[in-house]
């Protein structure tokens, strides 16, 4: 009888061990296949500039539109080709307001296709054609939205190009607060 009990116990032990091993493998698989979570506040602008230039994202953390040079992130963009321009803040920076600046040089045009705001996987996606729901229109520029393509085109007004910069609407401020306060 004791040999039968030992055999049953060994079979049971092997079954339990196999279960734990296979469960452990499944857990590892899930972790490997999981998308990495962005732990910093970031904004990605998918755009096409007519000329090589620099874009910027200014931000404030004090619930105001007081944008200072020390709270700006700059990134270059090559002219003539669509690209994604990333603005990534450090861990301790969590904005309440953002401003987007589309170039310093004399651009012929800037086409904004998409903007993605992300914090810990909580995202806000803005198609270019919805841009003015989230940012205040600047009358110094001629702007054309194309809902079919989902784009916004910024052109010089009367041949004069100034840096186009856009302040957030209340909707943007509310959405930023929403994505930065939930985890």
MARKOL-302638 format. One record per residue (C-alpha): residue in three letters; x, y, z. Coordinates in steps of 0.25 Angstrom, whole numbers, plus 5000, padded with zeros to 4 digits. Layout:
<nodes>
alaXYZ/...
</nodes>
This chain:
<nodes>
unk500050005000/unk501150105003/unk501750084990/unk500450114983/unk500350244992/unk501750284988/unk501450264974/unk500150344975/unk500850454982/unk501950464972/unk500950474961/unk500150584968/unk501550654971/unk501850644956/unk500550704952/unk500550814962/unk502050854957/unk501650844943/unk500450934945/unk501351044952/unk502351034942/unk501351054930/unk500651164938/unk501951234940/unk502251224925/unk500951284921/unk501151404931/unk502551424925/unk501951424911/unk500951524914/unk501951614920/unk502851604908/unk501651634898/unk501151754906/unk501351884900/unk502351974908/unk501652084916/unk502152224914/unk502452274928/unk502752414924/unk501852524918/unk502052534903/unk501452594891/unk501652544877/unk501352624865/unk501252564852/unk501552674842/unk502152714828/unk502852844828/unk503252904814/unk504652934820/unk505652884830/unk505252954843/unk505052944858/unk503752914865/unk503452934880/unk502552904891/unk502452994903/unk501752954915/unk501353004929/unk501152934942/unk500353044949/unk498953044943/unk499353164934/unk499753194920/unk500953264925/unk501953194916/unk503453214919/unk504653184911/unk505153084922/unk503953004920/unk504152974905/unk504552854898/unk505052874884/unk505252764873/unk505652784858/unk504852744846/unk505352714832/unk504752794821/unk503952724810/unk503652594817/unk502552554827/unk503152514840/unk502752494855/unk503352604864/unk503452554879/unk503452644891/unk503752564903/unk503852624917/unk504552574929/unk503852484940/unk503652604949/unk502952694939/unk501452684938/unk500852794930/unk499552864932/unk499552944919/unk500352924906/unk500653014894/unk501152964881/unk502053054872/unk502253004857/unk503553054852/unk504453184853/unk504853194839/unk504153254827/unk503253124824/unk502353124811/unk501453024819/unk501352924830/unk500352814830/unk499952754843/unk499352614841/unk499252564856/unk499652594870/unk499752494881/unk499852534896/unk500252424905/unk500452394920/unk500552254925/unk499752194913/unk498652294915/unk498552364902/unk497852484894/unk497952474879/unk497652594871/unk497452584856/unk497952714849/unk496552744844/unk496152754859/unk497252834863/unk496452964866/unk495552884875/unk496852874884/unk497652994881/unk497253144879/unk497353194865/unk498353304861/unk497853404851/unk499253434847/unk499253314838/unk498353254827/unk497953114831/unk497253004823/unk496652884829/unk496352764821/unk495452664829/unk495552564818/unk497052554820/unk496952594834/unk498052704833/unk498252844836/unk499152934827/unk499753064832/unk500153164822/unk500853294822/unk499853414821/unk500153514810/unk501453454808/unk501953484823/unk502253364831/unk502353374846/unk502553264856/unk501153204857/unk500853164872/unk499553114877/unk499053124891/unk498153014898/unk496653024898/unk495952984911/unk495652854904/unk497152824903/unk497452864918/unk496252774923/unk496852654914/unk498252674919/unk497752674934/unk496952554931/unk498052474925/unk499152524936/unk498252484948/unk497852344944/unk498752224945/
</nodes>
